[in-house]
């Protein structure tokens, strides 16, 4: 399939390791540096680099990568986090399930002692709301390891931070797009080596706001029933 890999990164000390992992499998790589304070020297790698002058959010970074992927002639792309959680060997599992205009989510195995309890709880809450909004039985709506079709650029998403990854799923579903999940293995480092830019107050408020808006659109404005 015609696919590349987009890696959004913000102050990740592991970005070079992630790039090396993906390079072993021969994929075209697009790295989106979302306003990192310290620039990583990645000139030794044959990759496409996009740099945001300031931090604009993970959603904006994904969209920048999507635009570059489209410019390069790809019709779909994989998103991988820069914290080493996602493993390049698992991309093939997603690719085997891909069909045109579908989003494929990597369903993470949480049978790992290093998985934060907040991630387990957050996934359950997110799944509940997204399943209500899409009428689909999705098990890992917070996973950032996904294949997206280039068509997500036409969905009219408004959110640009972590809430983008919820909005894009639901709007894609509203438009009749398919969403599938594939079991994957992932890596969770010990707590002292873990990095996260998720703000428990600001980002949870953003997620609450987007779920409120999407539920209103689905059940009161009948979006996905009468219009896209």
C-alpha positions in Angstrom: 0.0 0.0 0.0 1.0 3.6 -0.6 1.9 4.6 3.0 4.4 6.7 4.9 5.1 7.4 8.6 4.4 10.7 10.4 6.1 11.2 13.7 5.0 14.3 15.7 7.6 15.2 18.3 8.0 17.8 21.1 11.1 17.7 23.2 11.5 14.0 22.9 14.9 12.6 23.9 14.0 9.4 22.0 13.3 10.8 18.6 16.5 9.5 17.0 15.8 6.0 18.3 12.3 6.1 16.9 13.5 7.2 13.5 16.1 4.4 13.5 13.4 1.9 14.4 11.2 3.0 11.5 14.1 3.2 9.0 14.8 -0.5 9.4 11.5 -1.2 7.7 12.1 1.1 4.7 9.2 3.6 5.2 9.3 7.2 4.1 9.4 9.2 7.3 8.0 12.7 8.0 9.1 14.1 11.3 7.1 17.1 12.6 9.0 19.1 15.2 6.2 20.9 17.1 8.3 23.8 18.5 10.8 21.8 20.5 13.2 23.9 22.7 16.2 21.8 21.8 16.7 20.8 18.2 17.8 17.3 17.5 20.4 16.8 14.8 18.7 14.4 12.4 20.6 15.5 9.3 22.2 12.0 9.0 18.8 10.5 8.2 17.0 10.6 4.9 13.7 12.0 6.2 11.4 14.9 5.6 11.4 17.4 8.4 8.8 20.0 9.2 9.5 22.5 12.0 6.8 24.5 13.8 8.4 27.7 15.3 6.2 27.4 18.3 4.3 24.5 19.9 0.9 24.2 18.2 -0.3 20.9 19.5 -0.2 17.3 18.5 -3.3 17.6 16.2 -1.6 20.5 14.2 1.5 18.4 13.9 -0.4 15.4 12.5 -2.2 17.7 10.0 1.1 19.2 8.9 2.4 15.7 8.4 -0.7 14.7 6.5 -0.3 17.7 4.1 3.3 16.7 3.4 2.3 13.1 2.9 -0.3 14.2 0.3 2.3 16.5 -1.4 4.6 13.5 -1.7 1.9 11.4 -3.3 0.8 9.1 -0.4 -2.8 8.3 0.1 -2.5 7.2 3.7 0.0 7.5 6.6 0.8 6.0 9.9 1.2 8.1 13.0 3.7 7.1 15.7 4.5 8.8 19.0 8.1 9.9 19.6 8.2 8.4 23.1 9.2 4.9 22.0 5.8 3.5 23.0 5.0 2.5 19.4 7.1 -0.2 17.7 7.7 0.0 13.9 7.5 -3.8 13.5 3.7 -3.5 14.3 3.0 -1.2 11.4 2.5 -4.2 9.1 -0.3 -5.4 11.3 -2.2 -2.1 10.7 -1.4 -2.1 7.0 -2.9 -5.5 6.5 -6.3 -4.3 7.7 -6.3 -1.0 5.8 -8.9 -0.3 3.2 -9.4 3.0 1.3 -11.0 5.7 3.5 -10.6 3.8 6.7 -8.8 4.6 10.0 -7.0 1.8 11.6 -6.2 2.0 15.3 -3.5 0.0 17.1 -5.3 -1.5 20.1 -2.5 -1.5 22.7 -1.9 -4.5 25.0 -2.1 -3.1 28.5 -0.9 -6.3 30.2 2.3 -4.6 31.3 3.3 -3.6 34.8 4.5 -0.2 33.6 1.2 0.9 32.2 0.0 4.0 34.2 -3.3 3.5 35.9 -4.3 6.9 34.6 -4.0 5.5 31.0 -6.2 2.5 31.8 -8.9 4.7 33.4 -8.6 7.4 30.7 -9.0 4.8 27.9 -12.2 3.5 29.5 -13.7 6.9 29.8 -12.7 7.9 26.2 -14.1 4.6 24.8 -17.4 5.2 26.5 -17.9 8.6 24.9 -16.6 7.8 21.5 -18.7 4.6 21.3 -21.7 6.7 22.2 -20.8 9.3 19.5 -20.0 6.7 16.7 -22.2 3.7 17.6 -19.0 1.6 17.3 -17.5 -0.7 19.8 -14.0 0.7 19.9 -11.5 -0.5 22.5 -8.6 2.0 22.3 -9.8 5.4 21.2 -6.8 7.0 22.9 -4.2 5.1 20.9 -2.1 7.4 18.7 -0.7 4.5 16.7 -3.0 4.8 13.7 -3.3 4.7 9.9 -5.1 7.7 8.5 -6.3 8.2 5.0 -5.3 11.6 3.5 -9.0 12.4 3.3 -9.0 13.5 7.0 -7.7 16.8 5.6 -11.2 17.4 4.3 -13.1 16.7 7.6 -13.0 20.3 8.8 -11.5 19.4 12.2 -11.3 22.3 14.6 -9.2 20.9 17.5 -5.4 20.9 17.3 -4.1 19.4 20.5 -4.8 15.9 22.0 -8.5 16.5 21.5 -7.9 16.3 17.7 -7.4 12.5 18.0 -11.0 12.2 19.3 -12.5 14.7 17.0 -11.0 13.1 13.9 -12.4 9.7 14.7 -15.9 10.9 15.2 -16.0 13.3 12.2 -14.6 10.5 10.0 -17.5 8.3 11.3 -20.1 11.0 10.7 -18.9 11.1 7.1 -19.4 7.4 6.6 -15.8 6.4 7.1 -14.8 3.0 8.5 -12.8 2.6 11.7 -11.1 -0.7 12.6 -8.8 -1.9 15.4 -5.9 -4.2 15.3 -4.1 -5.8 18.4 -0.6 -4.5 18.7 2.3 -4.8 21.1 3.7 -1.6 22.6 6.5 -0.5 25.0 5.9 1.2 28.3 9.2 2.4 29.9 9.6 2.6 33.7 8.1 5.8 35.2 11.5 7.5 35.6 12.1 7.2 31.8 8.6 8.1 30.7 7.7 11.4 29.0 4.3 12.9 28.5 3.1 16.4 27.6 -0.5 15.7 28.5 -1.8 18.3 30.9 -4.2 16.6 33.3 -6.2 19.8 33.8 -6.1 21.7 30.5 -6.2 18.6 28.2 -9.0 16.9 30.2 -11.0 20.1 30.0 -10.5 20.1 26.2 -11.5 16.5 26.0 -14.7 17.2 28.0 -15.5 20.1 25.7 -15.1 18.1 22.5 -17.2 15.2 23.8 -19.9 17.6 24.8 -19.9 19.2 21.4 -19.9 15.9 19.5 -22.7 14.4 21.6 -24.8 17.5 20.9 -24.1 17.2 17.2 -24.9 13.5 17.1 -28.1 13.4 19.1 -29.6 17.0 18.9 -28.4 18.0 15.5 -28.6 14.5 14.1 -25.1 14.7 12.5 -24.2 11.4 11.0 -27.9 10.6 10.5 -29.1 13.4 8.3 -25.9 15.2 7.3 -22.1 14.8 7.5 
